[in-house]
Amino acid sequence: MSSPIEYLKGVGPLRGDLLKKELNIFTFGDLLEHFPYRHLDKTKITPIAQVNMSMDYVQVAGRLTDFEIVGERKGKRLIAHIRDNSGTMELTWFQGINWVQKMMAIGEEFLVFGKLGFFMGKPQIVHPELEVRTQANAVGKSLLEPIYPTTEKLKVRGLNGRSIAKLTAVLLPQIHVKDLPENLPESIIKELKFPSRYEAYCHIHFPADQSQYDNALRRLKFEELFFAQLRMGMIKGNRHRFSKGIVFDKVGDIFNDFYNHHLPFQLTGAQKRVLKEIRQDTARGHQMNRLLQGDVGSGKTIVALLTMLLAADNGYQSCLMAPTEILAQQHFNSLSKLLSEMNVSIRILTGSTKKAEREKILSGLQSGDIQLLVGTHALIEGVVQFKNLGLAIVDEQHRFGVAQRAELQTKATIPPHVLVMTATPIPRTMAMTAYGDLDYSVMDELPPGRKPITTVHRYETARPSIMDFVKQEIAKGRQAYFIYPLIEESSKLDFENLMKGYEEVKAFFPEPNYYISMVHGKQKPEIKDTNMMRFKTNDTQIMVATTVIEVGVDVPNASVMVMESAERFGLSQLHQLRGRVGRGSEQSFCILLTGQKLTNDARERLKIMCATNDGFLIAEKDLELRGPGDIEGTRQSGMLNFKLASIVQDKDLLEIAKNLSDRLLQDDPDLSSAENLLLKSYLLLKKGKTEWSRVA
């Protein structure tokens, strides 16, 4: 399996180099794992009379009755007819006519294969494959013929999808059962009725029929999903058993005082459940690594604060890291407000913190005087040292790289507990695969008193009536957002779009009756902050912005959002933006404004947005429409490089793999039983290189 690919008959050094560069095929094993993307069925011969429009590719056999070249120059073509006992079919060639003509002999028996078409109601194949019919192929091939992914450079050198099939056909007879030893326990193979591993590899390349291919594919997809689940399950299990963590053994005065006297509202059932899970995690003596995903506005901040107060009760410091200064400032303001009547010291550290203030904060952290620290990436700089950091909270986790999160672990001798928060709901399949090594909590309840946002889709023609509606809402004392999309390719175009939009809004809402704030990515941070602040304090009634306001701007008084060119936004982004309204107790509205021409995908996105406010359902749909993207990017290398499995199409198989790996690890966490030794040795063989798995 590890023999260099150039040693395979038909490859040689030149082709070998190309296969390495173009397809990452270095060894026999790599070629074996270069799977076909479809098969041609040349196993059966269809009588011409039975050929019909429901067929895609077809193979017929018959005697060549005639052929002729018709037309001139570009219209020149070769037309031939083939006849079997049931009827006649026309074959046509527009290219390579001279070469095909040399093969032809009237009265000769041929096998003909190609894509079926109909011309004037009669069956026809354009550019078919012709093969003289012999004793060996009289009834068709015995196996389906694979077609492999390739590249333009390889095609030029004669390595198209079919030539690679010839190389695989040379390779397979050289591979024996001992080269592909079994890696799944006998019990799983029997339970799921899988073929052996050796058979699965043979049949995925050259199956006798479709069902043999399907069984092989199912087995190999399951392997990918099962081993990913098993590896993450073991990492998680080992953390639960062996990692050292700080013990928060009491709920003390600070927590209780806040909970009983300063909590501004009743906690939802989901918030209570999550707090209970965190409480159990932090009392066990093992490091907590928990992903908290809550839909927009589900109240994650209060859970974060209560967890920080739990740490303070046990004599430990906490930090909360946010991706932007605006968000960090907002967290700091809302936490300071909640703690205003309590004796808890909280500070904020960002890139723009003044030098004198920064030095005060650094010494306060080292002496232990500062209990809670909010900040941006500035928190992970080497100079920031804590006296006894016990809890690190990371907000909007997907905006930080894993290496940045890993830095937080180095701030204490015993790694602090880690709570990772995200407002982008992660579909269950994605969470199981990409974050399977974390414990995860879901907050799917909105705080009481919040009303679902009414979402509607309107075409450009309805603009005047939309503007009148916005005026009515402002007359009630509310505020409104107008959001413009970013067209990533051109910041100049973005800017022009926004300025045009701004002028348009100004025409409908003239000063001094209305005041407008504008926020976009090109502004200096201080101007951006001032404009946001004016909107927040109701100094301006309208905010015209690009998607920079996606995360964390909290203005409870804003009740209308108009999204311009809504078809240009992704589904998750639309949902995130919509979450900027509906934060108060008033009914809020989101208006998706589009042109008349929409693609099917855009139509589907808008339909889903109008139908539901459930972020998890939207995330699931988004995953189906867009595909998973590069979820492997920040995960442990080798954890998710699936060649065959798809977490969108193979949900059922993923569920089975997850349940079986959980069951197996419950009975045998170290995989030390005789039956599981196969699994253990296979996992060791495939071990990932970077241990990112320690990091939330």
C-alpha positions in Angstrom: 0.0 0.0 0.0 2.9 2.3 0.6 4.7 1.5 -2.7 5.5 4.7 -4.7 2.9 5.2 -7.5 5.5 5.4 -10.3 6.2 1.7 -9.8 2.7 0.8 -10.9 2.6 -0.6 -14.5 1.4 2.1 -16.9 2.5 5.1 -14.6 6.3 5.7 -14.7 8.2 8.8 -13.5 6.5 11.4 -15.6 2.9 10.4 -15.0 3.8 9.7 -11.4 4.9 13.3 -10.9 1.7 14.6 -12.4 -0.5 12.3 -10.2 1.4 13.6 -7.1 1.0 17.3 -8.1 -2.5 17.2 -9.4 -4.3 14.6 -7.3 -2.0 14.0 -4.3 -1.6 10.4 -5.3 1.8 9.3 -4.0 1.4 5.6 -3.3 -0.7 2.6 -4.3 -2.8 3.2 -1.2 -3.6 6.8 -2.4 -4.7 5.5 -5.8 -6.9 2.9 -4.0 -8.5 5.8 -2.1 -9.1 7.9 -5.2 -12.7 6.9 -5.6 -14.8 7.1 -8.8 -17.6 9.7 -8.9 -19.8 7.6 -11.2 -20.0 4.3 -13.1 -21.1 3.5 -16.6 -23.3 0.4 -16.9 -22.1 -1.7 -19.8 -23.3 -4.9 -18.2 -26.5 -5.2 -20.1 -27.5 -4.8 -23.7 -30.9 -3.2 -24.4 -32.9 -4.2 -27.5 -33.3 -1.1 -29.7 -37.1 -1.3 -29.6 -37.1 -1.0 -25.8 -35.0 2.2 -25.7 -37.1 5.1 -24.3 -36.8 8.7 -23.1 -36.4 7.7 -19.4 -33.0 6.3 -20.1 -29.8 8.3 -19.8 -26.9 6.2 -21.0 -27.6 3.0 -23.0 -25.8 0.1 -24.6 -27.1 -1.6 -27.7 -25.6 -4.3 -30.0 -26.3 -4.9 -33.7 -25.1 -5.1 -37.3 -23.9 -1.9 -39.1 -26.2 -1.5 -42.1 -24.9 1.7 -43.7 -22.9 4.9 -43.1 -22.4 8.1 -45.0 -20.8 11.6 -44.7 -23.2 14.4 -45.2 -23.0 18.3 -45.1 -20.1 20.6 -45.8 -17.4 22.3 -43.6 -18.8 23.0 -40.1 -22.1 21.1 -40.9 -20.1 18.0 -41.9 -21.1 14.8 -40.0 -20.9 11.1 -40.2 -24.2 9.2 -39.9 -24.5 5.4 -39.5 -27.3 3.0 -38.7 -27.2 -0.1 -36.6 -29.8 -2.8 -36.6 -30.7 -5.6 -34.2 -33.7 -8.0 -34.3 -36.0 -5.4 -32.8 -35.2 -2.2 -34.7 -32.8 0.4 -36.1 -30.9 3.2 -34.4 -29.0 6.2 -35.8 -25.4 7.0 -34.7 -23.9 10.5 -35.4 -20.3 11.9 -35.3 -19.3 15.6 -35.8 -15.7 15.1 -34.8 -13.0 12.5 -35.5 -14.9 11.4 -38.6 -11.9 10.1 -40.6 -10.7 8.0 -37.6 -14.2 6.5 -36.9 -14.7 5.8 -40.6 -11.7 3.5 -40.7 -13.2 1.3 -38.0 -16.5 0.8 -39.9 -17.3 -2.3 -41.9 -20.8 -2.8 -43.2 -22.3 -6.1 -41.9 -19.9 -6.1 -38.8 -21.4 -6.7 -35.3 -20.7 -3.8 -32.9 -21.4 -2.9 -29.3 -22.5 0.7 -29.1 -22.6 2.8 -25.8 -23.4 6.4 -25.3 -25.7 9.1 -24.0 -29.2 8.7 -25.5 -31.0 11.4 -27.4 -34.0 11.7 -29.6 -34.2 13.4 -33.0 -37.6 13.7 -34.7 -38.9 11.2 -32.2 -36.3 8.5 -33.1 -33.5 7.3 -30.8 -30.0 8.5 -31.6 -26.6 8.5 -30.0 -24.2 11.3 -30.8 -20.4 10.4 -30.5 -21.0 6.8 -29.2 -18.3 4.4 -28.2 -17.9 1.6 -30.7 -16.5 -1.8 -30.0 -16.4 -4.8 -32.2 -18.6 -7.5 -30.7 -16.6 -10.7 -29.8 -17.2 -13.9 -27.9 -15.8 -12.2 -24.8 -18.1 -9.2 -24.7 -21.1 -10.7 -26.5 -23.5 -10.1 -23.5 -21.8 -6.9 -22.2 -19.1 -6.3 -19.5 -19.2 -8.3 -16.2 -18.6 -5.1 -14.1 -19.7 -1.5 -14.0 -17.0 0.8 -15.5 -15.7 3.5 -13.1 -15.1 7.2 -14.1 -12.7 9.1 -11.8 -12.2 12.8 -11.0 -9.2 14.2 -12.9 -7.8 17.6 -13.9 -7.2 19.4 -17.2 -3.4 19.0 -16.9 -3.8 15.2 -16.5 -6.3 15.0 -19.4 -3.7 16.7 -21.7 -1.2 13.9 -20.7 -3.7 11.2 -21.5 -4.9 10.6 -17.9 -8.6 11.2 -18.2 -11.3 9.7 -15.9 -11.2 6.4 -17.8 -7.4 6.1 -18.1 -7.3 6.3 -14.3 -9.8 3.4 -14.3 -7.2 1.4 -16.3 -4.6 2.1 -13.6 -7.0 1.0 -10.8 -7.7 -2.2 -12.8 -4.0 -2.9 -12.8 -3.7 -2.1 -9.1 -6.5 -4.1 -7.7 -5.2 -7.7 -8.5 -2.0 -6.7 -6.7 -3.8 -5.9 -3.4 -4.6 -8.8 -1.1 -6.9 -9.2 1.9 -3.8 -8.9 4.2 -3.2 -5.4 2.8 -6.6 -4.3 3.9 -7.1 -5.9 7.3 -10.4 -5.5 9.0 -10.7 -2.4 11.2 -14.3 -2.8 12.6 -15.4 -5.3 15.3 -17.2 -8.4 14.0 -20.3 -7.4 16.0 -20.7 -4.1 14.1 -20.1 -5.7 10.7 -22.8 -8.3 11.5 -25.2 -5.8 12.9 -25.0 -3.4 9.9 -24.7 -6.2 7.3 -21.5 -4.7 5.9 -19.2 -6.5 3.3 -15.6 -7.1 4.4 -13.2 -4.2 4.1 -11.4 -5.8 1.2 -14.6 -6.5 -0.6 -15.8 -2.9 0.0 -12.6 -1.5 -1.7 -12.9 -3.8 -4.6 -16.6 -3.2 -5.1 -16.5 0.6 -4.8 -14.2 0.7 -7.8 -15.5 -2.2 -9.9 -19.0 -3.4 -8.7 -21.0 -6.0 -10.5 -24.1 -4.0 -10.1 -25.5 -0.9 -8.4 -26.5 -2.6 -5.1 -23.0 -4.0 -4.7 -21.6 -0.5 -5.2 -24.1 1.0 -2.7 -23.2 -1.6 0.0 -19.5 -0.8 -0.4 -20.1 2.9 -0.4 -22.2 2.6 2.8 -19.5 0.7 4.6 -16.7 3.1 3.7 -18.7 6.2 4.5 -19.6 4.6 7.9 -15.9 4.0 8.6 -15.1 7.7 8.0 -17.9 8.9 10.3 -17.4 6.2 12.9 -13.6 6.8 13.4 -14.1 10.6 13.6 -16.8 10.0 16.3 -14.6 7.4 18.1 -11.5 9.7 18.1 -13.4 12.6 19.4 -15.3 10.5 21.9 -11.9 9.2 23.3 -10.5 12.8 23.6 -13.7 13.9 25.4 -13.6 10.8 27.6 -10.0 11.2 28.5 -10.6 14.8 29.4 -13.5 13.8 31.6 -11.3 11.2 33.3 -7.7 12.5 33.3 -7.6 16.3 32.8 -6.8 18.3 35.9 -9.2 21.2 36.5 -9.9 23.7 39.1 -12.7 22.8 41.5 -15.5 25.3 42.1 -16.9 23.6 45.1 -19.3 26.2 46.5 -22.0 28.5 45.4 -21.2 31.5 47.6 -22.4 34.9 48.7 -21.5 36.8 45.5 -23.6 34.4 43.3 -26.5 34.2 45.7 -26.6 37.9 46.4 -26.8 38.7 42.7 -29.2 35.8 41.9 -31.6 36.8 44.7 -31.4 40.6 44.7 -30.0 42.0 41.4 -31.2 39.6 38.6 -33.4 41.8 36.4 -35.7 38.9 35.3 -36.6 35.3 35.9 -34.2 32.9 34.2 -35.7 30.7 31.4 -35.8 26.9 31.8 -33.0 26.6 29.2 -30.8 29.1 31.1 -31.3 27.1 34.4 -30.5 23.9 32.7 -27.2 25.2 31.2 -26.2 26.7 34.6 -26.7 23.3 36.2 -24.5 21.6 33.5 -21.8 24.2 34.1 -22.1 23.8 37.8 -21.6 20.0 37.5 -18.7 20.5 35.1 -16.8 22.9 37.3 -17.2 20.8 40.5 -15.7 17.6 39.2 -12.0 18.4 39.3 -11.6 18.1 35.5 -11.3 20.9 33.0 -14.6 22.1 31.6 -14.7 22.5 27.8 -18.3 23.5 27.0 -19.8 25.0 23.8 -22.9 27.1 24.6 -24.9 27.8 21.5 -28.0 29.9 21.9 -30.1 31.5 19.3 -30.1 35.3 18.8 -31.4 36.9 22.0 -31.6 33.8 24.1 -29.7 35.4 27.0 -26.2 33.9 26.9 -24.7 37.0 28.6 -26.5 36.4 31.8 -25.3 32.7 31.9 -21.7 33.9 31.3 -22.0 36.5 34.2 -23.4 33.9 36.6 -20.6 31.5 35.7 -18.0 34.3 36.4 -19.6 35.0 39.7 -19.4 31.3 40.6 -15.6 31.5 39.8 -15.3 34.7 42.0 -17.0 32.9 44.9 -14.3 30.2 44.7 -11.5 32.8 44.7 -10.8 32.7 41.0 -10.6 35.4 38.2 -12.5 35.2 34.9 -12.0 36.7 31.5 -14.5 37.2 28.6 -13.0 37.5 25.2 -15.0 39.1 22.3 -14.0 39.4 18.6 -14.4 43.2 18.2 -14.0 46.3 20.3 -17.7 47.2 19.9 -18.8 43.9 21.2 -16.3 43.9 24.0 -17.4 47.4 25.0 -21.1 46.3 24.9 -20.4 43.3 27.1 -18.5 45.5 29.5 -21.3 48.1 29.6 -24.1 45.5 30.2 -22.1 43.5 32.8 -21.1 46.7 34.6 -24.7 47.8 34.7 -25.8 44.5 36.1 -23.1 44.6 38.8 -23.4 48.3 39.6 -24.8 47.7 43.1 -22.3 44.9 43.9 -18.8 44.9 45.2 -17.2 43.1 42.2 -14.3 44.6 40.3 -14.7 44.5 36.5 -12.4 46.1 33.8 -12.1 46.2 30.0 -8.9 45.8 28.0 -8.8 46.4 24.3 -6.2 47.5 21.7 -7.3 51.2 22.3 -7.0 51.1 26.1 -4.7 54.1 27.1 -1.2 53.2 28.4 -1.7 54.4 32.0 -5.1 52.5 32.3 -3.5 49.4 30.7 -0.7 49.4 33.4 -3.2 49.7 36.2 -5.2 46.8 34.7 -2.1 44.6 34.3 -1.0 45.1 37.9 -4.6 44.6 39.2 -4.8 41.3 37.4 -1.5 40.1 38.9 -2.5 41.2 42.4 -5.9 39.6 42.1 -7.8 42.9 42.7 -9.6 42.6 39.3 -12.0 39.7 39.4 -13.6 40.0 35.9 -11.8 41.1 32.8 -13.6 41.8 29.4 -11.5 42.3 26.3 -10.6 41.5 22.7 -7.5 39.7 21.3 -5.5 42.0 23.6 -6.3 39.5 26.4 -4.0 36.8 24.9 -0.9 39.0 24.7 2.1 37.7 26.7 2.1 40.8 29.1 -1.4 40.0 30.4 -0.8 37.8 33.4 -3.5 36.7 36.0 -3.0 35.9 39.6 -5.3 32.9 39.4 -7.4 32.6 36.2 -10.1 30.0 36.7 -12.5 30.6 33.9 -12.1 31.8 30.2 -15.2 32.6 28.2 -14.9 33.1 24.4 -17.8 34.8 22.7 -18.6 34.3 19.0 -16.2 31.4 19.0 -16.1 31.0 15.1 -14.3 34.4 14.8 -11.2 33.2 16.7 -8.6 30.8 15.4 -8.0 27.7 17.5 -4.4 28.8 18.1 -5.7 32.1 19.7 -8.0 30.1 21.9 -5.2 27.9 22.9 -3.3 30.9 24.2 -5.9 31.4 26.9 -5.0 27.9 28.3 -1.4 29.1 29.0 -2.5 31.9 31.4 -2.7 29.5 34.4 -0.8 26.5 35.7 -3.9 24.4 35.9 -5.8 25.1 32.6 -8.9 27.3 33.3 -12.4 26.1 32.6 -13.4 27.1 29.1 -16.9 28.2 28.0 -17.3 29.0 24.3 -20.4 30.9 23.3 -21.8 31.3 19.8 -25.0 33.0 18.6 -24.7 31.2 15.2 -26.8 28.0 15.8 -24.8 25.0 14.7 -26.9 22.2 13.0 -26.8 19.0 15.1 -24.9 17.1 12.4 -22.3 19.8 12.3 -22.0 19.9 16.1 -21.6 16.2 16.3 -18.8 16.1 13.7 -17.0 19.4 14.1 -17.4 19.9 17.9 -17.8 16.3 19.0 -14.9 16.6 21.5 -16.7 19.4 23.4 -19.7 19.1 25.7 -22.4 21.2 24.3 -25.4 23.0 25.6 -28.2 24.4 23.6 -30.4 27.4 24.7 -33.5 27.3 22.5 -35.9 29.4 24.6 -36.3 33.2 24.4 -36.7 35.2 27.6 -40.4 35.9 28.6 -42.0 38.9 27.0 -40.1 38.7 23.7 -42.4 38.5 20.7 -41.4 36.6 17.6 -40.3 38.9 14.8 -42.7 39.3 11.8 -40.7 38.7 8.6 -42.0 39.6 5.2 -40.6 39.5 1.6 -41.4 42.5 -0.6 -40.3 43.4 -4.1 -38.6 46.7 -5.0 -42.0 48.1 -6.4 -43.3 48.2 -2.8 -40.6 50.6 -1.6 -42.9 53.7 -1.1 -45.4 51.7 1.1 -42.4 50.3 3.1 -41.1 53.8 3.8 -44.5 54.9 5.0 -44.6 51.9 7.4 -41.2 52.8 8.8 -42.4 56.4 9.3 -45.4 55.1 11.3 -43.1 53.0 13.5 -40.8 56.0 14.1 -43.8 58.1 15.0 -44.5 55.6 17.8 -41.0 56.4 19.1 -39.3 53.3 17.6 -36.1 53.1 15.5 -35.2 51.4 12.2 -32.2 49.8 10.5 -31.5 49.8 6.7 -28.9 47.2 5.9 -27.0 46.9 2.6 -25.0 43.8 1.5 -21.3 43.6 1.0 -20.2 42.5 -2.5 -16.9 41.2 -1.3 -15.1 41.6 -4.7 -15.2 45.4 -4.7 -15.0 47.7 -1.7 -15.5 50.7 -4.0 -18.8 49.2 -5.3 -19.9 48.5 -1.7 -19.2 52.0 -0.8 -21.1 53.4 -3.8 -24.1 51.2 -3.1 -24.2 52.3 0.5 -23.9 56.0 -0.3 -26.6 55.7 -2.9 -28.8 53.9 -0.3 -28.0 56.6 2.2 -29.1 59.4 -0.2 -32.3 57.4 -1.0 -33.2 57.0 2.7 -32.4 60.7 3.3 -34.8 61.6 0.5 -37.6 59.7 2.2 -36.6 60.9 5.8 -35.5 64.5 5.5 -33.9 66.4 8.4 -34.8 68.0 10.9 -37.8 65.6 11.3 -35.5 62.5 11.1 -31.8 62.0 11.9 -29.7 59.2 10.4 -26.6 57.4 11.5 -24.3 55.6 9.0 -21.9 52.8 9.8 -19.6 50.9 7.4 -16.3 49.1 7.5 -14.2 52.0 6.0 -14.9 54.4 8.9 -12.4 55.0 11.7 -13.3 53.0 14.8 -14.1 56.2 16.8 -16.5 57.5 14.1 -18.1 54.1 13.9 -18.5 54.0 17.7 -19.9 57.6 17.8 -22.5 56.8 15.1 -23.5 53.6 16.8 -23.7 55.4 20.2 -26.0 58.1 18.7 -28.3 55.4 17.4 -28.2 53.6 20.7 -29.1 56.7 22.7 -32.0 57.4 20.3 -30.2 60.6 19.1 -30.8 59.3 15.5 -33.9 57.3 14.6 -32.4 55.5 11.6 -29.2 53.5 11.1 -28.0 52.9 7.6 -25.3 50.2 7.7 -23.5 47.4 6.0 -23.3 44.0 7.7 -20.8 45.3 10.3 -23.7 45.4 12.7 -24.2 41.7 12.4 -22.8 40.8 15.8 -23.9 42.2 19.1 -25.4 45.6 18.6 -28.1 45.8 21.3 -30.8 48.5 20.8 -34.1 47.3 22.4 -35.9 50.3 20.9 -35.2 49.3 17.3 -38.3 47.5 15.9 -37.9 47.6 12.1 -35.2 46.2 9.9 -35.2 46.7 6.1 -32.7 44.5 4.3 -31.8 45.9 0.8 -31.0 43.3 -1.9 -31.9 40.6 0.6 -31.2 37.9 -2.1 -27.5 38.6 -1.7 -27.3 37.5 1.9 -26.7 34.0 3.1 -29.3 32.4 5.3 -27.4 32.4 8.5 -26.4 36.0 7.9 -30.0 37.0 7.3 -31.0 35.4 10.6 -28.1 37.0 12.5 -29.0 40.4 11.2 -32.7 39.9 12.0 -31.7 39.3 15.6 -30.7 43.0 15.9 -34.5 43.8 16.2 -37.0 42.2 18.5 -34.8 42.9 21.6 -37.5 44.9 23.4 -41.0 43.9 24.4 -42.6 45.6 21.3 -43.6 43.8 18.1 -40.7 44.0 15.6 -40.6 43.6 11.8 -38.0 42.5 9.3 -38.6 43.4 5.7 -36.6 41.5 3.0 -36.5 43.8 0.0 -35.4 42.3 -3.4 -35.5 42.9 -7.1 -37.9 40.9 -9.3 -35.4 38.4 -10.7 -34.5 35.7 -8.1 -32.6 32.4 -8.4 -34.3 29.3 -7.0 -31.8 29.2 -4.1 -32.5 32.9 -3.2 -36.3 32.2 -3.3 -35.8 29.2 -1.0 -33.8 31.3 1.5 -36.4 34.1 1.6 -39.2 31.5 2.1 -37.4 29.9 5.0 -36.8 33.3 6.6 -40.4 34.3 6.4 -41.6 30.9 7.7 -39.5 30.5 10.9 -37.6 32.3 13.6 -35.9 29.1 14.8 -32.2 29.6 14.3 -31.5 25.8 14.5 -33.9 25.0 11.7 -32.4 27.8 9.6 -28.8 26.6 10.3 -29.9 23.1 9.2 -31.4 24.4 6.0 -28.4 26.6 5.4 -26.1 23.6 5.6 -28.3 21.8 3.1 -28.3 24.7 0.6 -24.7 25.7 0.9 -22.9 22.5 2.0 -20.7 22.3 5.0 -17.8 24.6 3.8 -14.4 24.1 5.4 -15.4 22.9 8.8 -12.1 21.1 9.0 -10.1 24.4 8.9 -10.0 25.0 12.6 -10.3 21.4 13.8 -7.7 18.8 14.5 -5.9 17.9 11.3 -7.1 14.7 9.9 -10.3 14.8 12.0 -12.7 15.6 9.3 -11.1 15.1 5.9 -14.0 12.9 4.7 -13.5 11.6 1.1 -16.9 10.0 0.8 -19.2 10.9 3.7 -21.2 14.1 3.8 -22.7 15.4 7.0 -25.6 16.8 5.0 -26.6 13.7 2.9 -25.5 11.0 5.4 -27.3 12.2 8.6 -28.7 8.8 9.3 -25.4 7.1 9.0 -23.8 9.8 11.2 -26.5 9.1 13.8 -25.7 5.3 13.8 -21.9 6.0 13.9 -22.4 8.3 16.9 -24.6 5.9 18.8 -22.3 2.9 18.2 -19.1 4.8 19.2 -20.8 6.1 22.4 -22.0 2.6 23.3 -18.6 1.2 22.6 -16.7 3.8 24.6 -19.1 3.4 27.5 -18.3 -0.3 27.8 -14.6 0.0 27.0 -13.2 3.6 27.2 -9.6 2.6 26.4 -10.5 0.1 23.7 -8.4 -2.5 25.5 -10.7 -5.5 25.0 -9.7 -8.2 22.5 -12.5 -7.3 20.1 -11.6 -3.6 20.1 -7.9 -4.0 19.6 -8.4 -3.7 15.9 -10.0 -0.3 16.4 -7.2 0.8 18.6 -4.4 -0.2 16.3 -6.2 1.4 13.3 -6.7 4.7 15.3 -3.0 4.8 16.2 -2.1 4.2 12.6 -4.2 7.2 11.4 -3.4 9.5 14.3 -3.7 13.3 13.5 -0.6 15.3 13.8 -1.8 18.4 15.7 -3.4 18.1 19.1 -5.8 20.9 18.6 -8.4 18.7 20.3 -7.4 20.0 23.7 -8.8 23.4 22.8 -12.5 24.4 22.8 
